[in-house]
Amino acid sequence: MTILTYPFKNLPTASKWALRFSIRPLSCSSQLRAAPGVGLIASGQCDVIVAGGVELMSDVPIRHSRKMRKLMLDLNKAKSMGQRLSLISKFRFNFLAPELPAVSEFSTSETMGHSADRLAAAFAVSRLEQDEYALRSHSLAKKAQDEGLLSDVVPFKVPGKDTVTKDNGIRPSSLEQMAKLKPAFIKPYGTVTAANSSFLTDGASAMLIMAEEKALAMGYKPKAYLRDFMYVSQDPKDQLLLGPTYATPKVLEKAGLTMNDIDAFEFHEAFSGQILANFKAMDSDWFAENYMGRKTKVGLPPLEKFNNWGGSLSLGHPFGATGCRLVMAAANRLRKEGGQYGLVAACAAGGQGHAMIVEAYPK
């Protein structure tokens, strides 16, 4: 059970607000659901809100082809047998070919992996660097799991299979084995592979959002304050996955903090190349000046504070639930490591980005 509280100023009612996270599993930015919930409580429209997300990647909807869909809709509108027979005569067997699902950006129709490959190339991120980072994620997740740090998983009985009691996608390999994999998107010269990409999996997460006073009155122990949050958006074609770079400085400035004040960083790992490209963008004065309108670079998150319990590369990425895991990981790390501030950031479809500041609740 995790409770986060949001401190509001100049409100006639309670001055702090609480978010309780009750399920651990892993969306690019599903933690966004917390912000509207906090707003509803702040405006006095709600006292307690349950917000969450679920993803069933093992059984995604597969659509009929456009031609088949049109034929079925036209048949539904036909008023006579003659009209129906005329429409049926237009049927061709290739109408039955389904439209297979793809993780693609709706505004450009480009797959996320293809975008990640282009981004890695643009920032000169090598295949070896990506594999090394992916191996780091899996190794840290395995270490955290072995030490019992990933204990906030709700067991789930999969129909016809065993009960899942822990994250089961953590698989530390070797650089030699990872190097054998072929490019998954841009062939044959791409650098993004199955090993350095987040894997798609089923997952669900939920949050119980309420004022801190309400949480304490109900006997809950808050875990961290939700100090502030920020949304950003940029070019969905060439900067689709750079949301963390743009959101991080804005949320820090809004909260009156600097990179040095952050004790735990939790960024969504869509791809190794995406994380490393964000690192290079954040550490570049040229990028800050020419693309962000800043005089100085954002600054590089210290690796010793970054995703120390693994990330989406090793824990999986069910879109509708990843955000909860990110915020919970930050809150749990602050308690375990004795830190004060955590920064959560994620890229999302549409070229969006989101960042949050969480602060450890006093013990």
C-alpha positions as CSV (number, residue, x, y, z in Angstrom):
1,M,0.0,0.0,0.0
2,T,1.4,3.4,-1.0
3,I,-0.1,6.7,-0.2
4,L,1.2,9.9,-1.9
5,T,0.0,13.4,-0.8
6,Y,-0.2,16.6,-2.9
7,P,0.4,19.9,-1.0
8,F,-1.9,22.6,-2.2
9,K,-1.6,26.3,-1.3
10,N,-4.3,28.9,-0.5
11,L,-7.2,26.3,-0.4
12,P,-10.0,26.7,2.0
13,T,-10.1,23.0,2.7
14,A,-7.4,20.5,3.5
15,S,-3.9,21.6,2.4
16,K,-2.5,18.2,1.5
17,W,-3.8,15.4,-0.7
18,A,-3.1,11.7,-0.7
19,L,-2.7,9.1,-3.4
20,R,-2.8,5.5,-2.4
21,F,-1.4,2.9,-4.8
22,S,-2.7,-0.5,-4.2
23,I,-1.4,-2.6,-7.1
24,R,2.1,-2.7,-8.2
25,P,2.2,-3.9,-11.9
26,L,3.4,-1.7,-14.5
27,S,1.5,3.1,-19.6
28,C,3.8,5.2,-21.0
29,S,2.3,7.8,-18.7
30,S,-0.5,6.3,-16.8
31,Q,0.6,8.2,-13.7
32,L,-1.1,11.1,-15.5
33,R,-4.4,9.7,-14.1
34,A,-3.3,10.9,-10.7
35,A,-3.3,14.6,-11.8
36,P,-6.9,14.8,-12.9
37,G,-7.9,13.0,-9.7
38,V,-6.0,15.5,-7.6
39,G,-7.7,18.3,-9.4
40,L,-11.1,16.8,-8.7
41,I,-10.3,16.6,-5.0
42,A,-8.8,20.1,-5.0
43,S,-11.9,21.6,-6.6
44,G,-14.2,19.9,-4.0
45,Q,-16.0,17.7,-6.5
46,C,-14.7,14.5,-5.0
47,D,-13.4,13.3,-1.6
48,V,-12.0,9.9,-2.7
49,I,-11.1,8.7,-6.2
50,V,-10.0,5.3,-7.5
51,A,-7.8,5.8,-10.7
52,G,-6.0,3.1,-12.6
53,G,-5.2,1.4,-15.8
54,V,-5.1,-2.1,-17.3
55,E,-3.5,-3.6,-20.4
56,L,-4.1,-7.0,-21.9
57,M,-1.3,-7.3,-24.5
58,S,-1.8,-11.1,-24.7
59,D,-5.2,-10.6,-26.2
60,V,-5.3,-7.4,-28.1
61,P,-8.2,-6.6,-30.5
62,I,-7.5,-7.5,-34.1
63,R,-9.6,-5.6,-36.6
64,H,-11.1,-6.7,-39.9
65,S,-9.7,-5.0,-43.0
66,R,-11.2,-1.6,-44.0
67,K,-12.8,-3.2,-47.0
68,M,-14.5,-5.9,-44.9
69,R,-15.6,-3.3,-42.3
70,K,-17.2,-1.2,-45.0
71,L,-18.9,-4.2,-46.6
72,M,-20.4,-5.2,-43.2
73,L,-21.6,-1.7,-42.5
74,D,-23.2,-1.4,-45.9
75,L,-24.9,-4.8,-45.4
76,N,-26.3,-3.5,-42.2
77,K,-27.8,-0.5,-44.0
78,A,-29.2,-2.5,-46.9
79,K,-33.0,-2.4,-47.0
80,S,-33.8,-5.2,-49.5
81,M,-32.6,-8.7,-50.4
82,G,-31.5,-7.4,-53.8
83,Q,-29.3,-4.8,-52.2
84,R,-27.7,-7.4,-49.9
85,L,-27.0,-9.8,-52.7
86,S,-25.4,-7.0,-54.7
87,L,-23.1,-6.1,-51.9
88,I,-22.2,-9.8,-51.2
89,S,-21.2,-10.1,-54.8
90,K,-18.5,-7.6,-54.2
91,F,-16.9,-9.7,-51.5
92,R,-13.4,-10.9,-52.2
93,F,-11.4,-13.4,-50.1
94,N,-8.6,-10.8,-49.5
95,F,-11.2,-8.8,-47.5
96,L,-10.7,-11.4,-44.7
97,A,-7.0,-10.4,-44.2
98,P,-7.0,-8.8,-40.7
99,E,-5.3,-5.6,-39.7
100,L,-2.6,-6.8,-37.4
101,P,-2.0,-4.5,-34.3
102,A,1.1,-2.5,-34.1
103,V,2.6,-0.2,-31.5
104,S,2.6,2.9,-33.7
105,E,2.2,6.6,-33.2
106,F,-1.3,7.6,-34.3
107,S,-0.2,11.0,-35.8
108,T,2.5,9.6,-38.0
109,S,1.7,5.9,-38.3
110,E,5.4,5.1,-37.4
111,T,6.0,2.3,-35.0
112,M,7.6,3.3,-31.7
113,G,10.5,1.0,-32.4
114,H,11.2,2.6,-35.7
115,S,11.1,6.0,-34.0
116,A,13.5,4.8,-31.3
117,D,15.9,3.5,-33.9
118,R,15.9,6.9,-35.7
119,L,16.3,8.7,-32.4
120,A,19.3,6.5,-31.4
121,A,20.9,7.2,-34.7
122,A,20.3,10.9,-34.4
123,F,22.1,11.0,-31.0
124,A,24.8,8.6,-32.1
125,V,23.8,5.9,-29.5
126,S,25.6,2.7,-30.5
127,R,24.2,-0.8,-30.4
128,L,26.7,-1.7,-27.7
129,E,25.6,1.2,-25.5
130,Q,22.0,0.1,-25.8
131,D,22.7,-3.5,-24.9
132,E,24.8,-2.5,-22.0
133,Y,22.0,-0.3,-20.6
134,A,19.5,-3.1,-21.1
135,L,21.7,-5.5,-19.3
136,R,22.0,-3.0,-16.4
137,S,18.2,-2.8,-16.1
138,H,17.8,-6.5,-16.0
139,S,20.7,-7.0,-13.5
140,L,19.4,-4.3,-11.2
141,A,15.8,-5.7,-11.3
142,K,17.1,-9.2,-10.5
143,K,19.1,-7.8,-7.6
144,A,16.1,-5.9,-6.3
145,Q,13.8,-8.9,-6.7
146,D,16.3,-11.2,-4.9
147,E,16.5,-8.7,-2.0
148,G,12.7,-8.5,-1.7
149,L,12.5,-4.9,-2.8
150,L,9.8,-5.7,-5.5
151,S,7.4,-7.1,-2.9
152,D,4.4,-5.0,-3.6
153,V,3.0,-7.4,-6.3
154,V,-0.5,-8.6,-6.0
155,P,-0.6,-12.4,-6.9
156,F,-2.9,-13.1,-9.9
157,K,-4.2,-16.4,-11.1
158,V,-3.9,-16.7,-14.8
159,P,-6.8,-18.9,-16.2
160,G,-5.5,-22.3,-17.1
161,K,-2.0,-21.5,-15.8
162,D,-0.2,-20.9,-12.5
163,T,-0.6,-17.9,-10.2
164,V,1.8,-15.1,-11.0
165,T,3.5,-13.9,-7.8
166,K,6.4,-11.9,-9.1
167,D,7.6,-10.1,-12.2
168,N,8.5,-12.8,-14.6
169,G,10.3,-10.9,-17.4
170,I,13.5,-10.3,-15.6
171,R,16.2,-12.2,-17.6
172,P,19.8,-11.0,-17.2
173,S,21.7,-12.2,-20.2
174,S,25.2,-11.5,-21.5
175,L,26.4,-8.9,-24.0
176,E,27.5,-11.8,-26.2
177,Q,24.1,-13.3,-26.4
178,M,22.4,-9.9,-26.9
179,A,24.7,-9.1,-29.8
180,K,23.4,-12.2,-31.7
181,L,20.0,-10.7,-32.0
182,K,19.0,-9.0,-35.3
183,P,17.5,-5.5,-35.6
184,A,13.8,-5.6,-34.9
185,F,12.7,-2.5,-36.8
186,I,15.1,-0.9,-39.3
187,K,16.7,-3.8,-41.1
188,P,19.5,-4.7,-41.5
189,Y,21.3,-1.8,-40.0
190,G,19.2,-0.7,-37.1
191,T,20.3,-0.9,-33.5
192,V,17.0,-1.5,-31.6
193,T,16.5,-5.2,-30.9
194,A,14.2,-7.3,-28.7
195,A,16.9,-7.4,-26.0
196,N,17.2,-3.6,-25.7
197,S,13.4,-2.8,-26.0
198,S,10.8,-3.0,-23.3
199,F,8.6,-6.1,-23.7
200,L,4.9,-6.0,-23.9
201,T,3.0,-7.8,-21.2
202,D,-0.3,-7.8,-19.3
203,G,-0.6,-5.7,-16.2
204,A,-2.9,-3.5,-14.1
205,S,-2.5,-0.8,-11.5
206,A,-4.8,1.3,-9.4
207,M,-4.6,4.3,-7.1
208,L,-6.9,5.4,-4.2
209,I,-6.7,9.2,-4.1
210,M,-7.7,11.2,-1.1
211,A,-6.8,14.1,1.2
212,E,-4.0,13.3,3.6
213,E,-6.3,14.1,6.6
214,K,-8.8,11.6,5.1
215,A,-6.2,9.0,4.7
216,L,-5.0,9.3,8.3
217,A,-8.5,9.3,9.6
218,M,-9.1,6.0,7.7
219,G,-5.9,4.5,9.3
220,Y,-3.7,4.6,6.2
221,K,0.0,5.5,6.5
222,P,1.1,7.9,3.7
223,K,4.3,7.1,2.0
224,A,5.2,10.2,0.0
225,Y,3.9,13.6,-1.0
226,L,3.1,14.3,-4.6
227,R,4.9,17.6,-4.7
228,D,4.2,18.7,-8.3
229,F,3.7,17.5,-11.9
230,M,4.1,18.9,-15.4
231,Y,2.9,18.0,-18.9
232,V,4.8,18.8,-22.1
233,S,4.5,18.1,-25.8
234,Q,6.8,18.3,-28.7
235,D,7.2,17.1,-32.3
236,P,5.7,13.6,-32.5
237,K,7.8,12.8,-35.6
238,D,11.4,13.4,-34.5
239,Q,11.0,14.0,-30.8
240,L,8.3,11.5,-29.9
241,L,10.4,9.9,-27.2
242,L,12.1,13.0,-25.7
243,G,9.3,13.8,-23.2
244,P,11.6,13.4,-20.1
245,T,14.1,15.8,-21.5
246,Y,11.5,18.5,-21.9
247,A,9.4,17.8,-18.8
248,T,12.3,17.4,-16.3
249,P,13.5,21.0,-16.1
250,K,10.0,22.4,-16.1
251,V,8.8,20.3,-13.2
252,L,12.0,21.1,-11.3
253,E,11.6,24.8,-11.8
254,K,7.9,24.6,-10.8
255,A,8.8,22.8,-7.6
256,G,11.8,25.1,-6.9
257,L,14.3,22.3,-7.0
258,T,17.4,21.4,-9.0
259,M,18.8,18.1,-10.3
260,N,21.1,18.0,-7.3
261,D,18.1,17.9,-5.0
262,I,16.7,14.6,-6.5
263,D,17.6,11.4,-4.6
264,A,15.8,8.9,-6.8
265,F,15.1,9.1,-10.6
266,E,12.5,6.8,-12.2
267,F,12.2,7.2,-16.0
268,H,10.1,5.0,-18.2
269,E,12.5,2.7,-20.3
270,A,10.6,2.3,-23.5
271,F,13.9,1.5,-25.3
272,S,17.5,1.6,-24.2
273,G,18.1,4.0,-27.2
274,Q,15.4,6.2,-26.0
275,I,16.8,6.5,-22.5
276,L,20.4,7.1,-23.7
277,A,19.2,9.7,-26.3
278,N,17.4,11.6,-23.5
279,F,20.6,11.5,-21.5
280,K,22.6,13.0,-24.4
281,A,19.9,15.6,-25.0
282,M,19.8,16.5,-21.3
283,D,23.6,16.8,-21.2
284,S,23.8,19.1,-24.3
285,D,24.0,22.9,-24.1
286,W,23.5,22.9,-27.9
287,F,20.3,21.0,-27.7
288,A,19.0,23.1,-24.8
289,E,19.7,26.3,-26.7
290,N,18.5,25.3,-30.2
291,Y,15.5,23.1,-29.3
292,M,14.4,24.0,-25.8
293,G,15.1,27.7,-25.7
294,R,17.3,27.3,-22.6
295,K,20.6,29.0,-22.0
296,T,22.1,25.9,-20.3
297,K,21.6,22.2,-20.5
298,V,19.2,20.3,-18.3
299,G,21.9,18.2,-16.7
300,L,22.5,14.4,-16.6
301,P,20.8,12.3,-13.9
302,P,23.5,10.5,-11.9
303,L,23.4,6.9,-12.9
304,E,23.8,5.8,-9.3
305,K,20.4,7.3,-8.6
306,F,18.7,6.2,-11.8
307,N,16.2,3.3,-12.0
308,N,18.1,1.4,-9.3
309,W,15.5,-1.3,-9.1
310,G,15.2,-1.9,-12.8
311,G,12.7,-0.4,-15.2
312,S,10.4,-1.1,-18.1
313,L,13.1,-2.9,-20.0
314,S,13.2,-5.6,-17.4
315,L,9.8,-5.4,-15.7
316,G,7.7,-5.0,-18.8
317,H,5.5,-2.3,-20.2
318,P,1.7,-2.8,-20.1
319,F,0.8,0.7,-21.4
320,G,-2.1,1.4,-19.1
321,A,-0.2,0.5,-15.9
322,T,3.5,1.5,-16.2
323,G,3.0,5.0,-14.7
324,C,1.9,3.6,-11.3
325,R,4.9,1.4,-11.1
326,L,7.2,4.4,-11.8
327,V,5.7,6.5,-9.0
328,M,5.6,3.6,-6.6
329,A,9.2,2.7,-7.3
330,A,10.2,6.3,-6.6
331,A,8.3,6.3,-3.3
332,N,9.5,2.9,-2.2
333,R,13.1,3.9,-3.0
334,L,12.9,7.1,-1.0
335,R,11.8,5.1,2.0
336,K,14.4,2.4,1.6
337,E,17.3,4.7,0.7
338,G,16.4,7.6,3.0
339,G,16.1,10.1,0.3
340,Q,13.8,13.1,0.2
341,Y,12.8,13.8,-3.4
342,G,12.1,11.6,-6.3
343,L,11.6,12.5,-10.0
344,V,9.4,10.4,-12.3
345,A,9.3,11.0,-16.0
346,A,7.9,9.3,-19.1
347,C,7.4,9.8,-22.8
348,A,4.1,9.1,-24.4
349,A,2.2,8.9,-27.7
350,G,1.6,12.1,-29.5
351,G,5.0,13.5,-28.5
352,Q,3.8,14.1,-25.0
353,G,5.9,14.0,-21.8
354,H,5.1,14.0,-18.2
355,A,7.1,14.5,-15.0
356,M,6.3,14.3,-11.3
357,I,8.1,15.2,-8.1
358,V,7.4,13.0,-5.1
359,E,8.7,13.8,-1.6
360,A,9.2,11.2,1.1
361,Y,6.5,11.3,3.9
362,P,8.0,11.9,7.4
363,K,8.4,8.6,9.2
